[in-house]
Amino acid sequence: MESQEYRGRRVLVTGAASGIGEAAARLFAARGAAIAICDRDGVGASSVAAELTASGRRAVAVTADIS
């Protein structure tokens, strides 16, 4: 059984379309958080959000460049 330590929490992860940001987003989602996948790569962010949503997680993609 997966931990639900972040259940009811919302987490914004930047750079979450790939790499370490994606891994962090998936970890928070697995632990119950609702995730905002933020990246300047809108297609990648949408893909990660769609995968999380398809697996029963709460996720939304946000296209933004925060540099």
ZITALIN-V712320 format. One record per residue. N is the residue number from 0. RES is the residue in one letter. PHI is phi in whole degrees, 0 to 359 (NA if undefined). Layout:
# ZITALIN-V712320
n:res:phi
N:RES:PHI
N:RES:PHI
This chain:
# ZITALIN-V712320
n:res:phi
0:M:NA
1:E:278
2:S:295
3:Q:241
4:E:297
5:Y:252
6:R:302
7:G:84
8:R:258
9:R:243
10:V:231
11:L:258
12:V:244
13:T:272
14:G:67
15:A:268
16:A:282
17:S:196
18:G:61
19:I:297
20:G:299
21:E:297
22:A:298
23:A:296
24:A:299
25:R:295
26:L:294
27:F:300
28:A:297
29:A:297
30:R:263
31:G:102
32:A:283
33:A:275
34:I:245
35:A:255
36:I:272
37:C:251
38:D:197
39:R:286
40:D:272
41:G:298
42:V:295
43:G:296
44:A:298
45:S:296
46:S:296
47:V:296
48:A:299
49:A:296
50:E:297
51:L:295
52:T:297
53:A:298
54:S:267
55:G:93
56:R:270
57:R:261
58:A:208
59:V:221
60:A:265
61:V:230
62:T:268
63:A:199
64:D:248
65:I:263
66:S:289
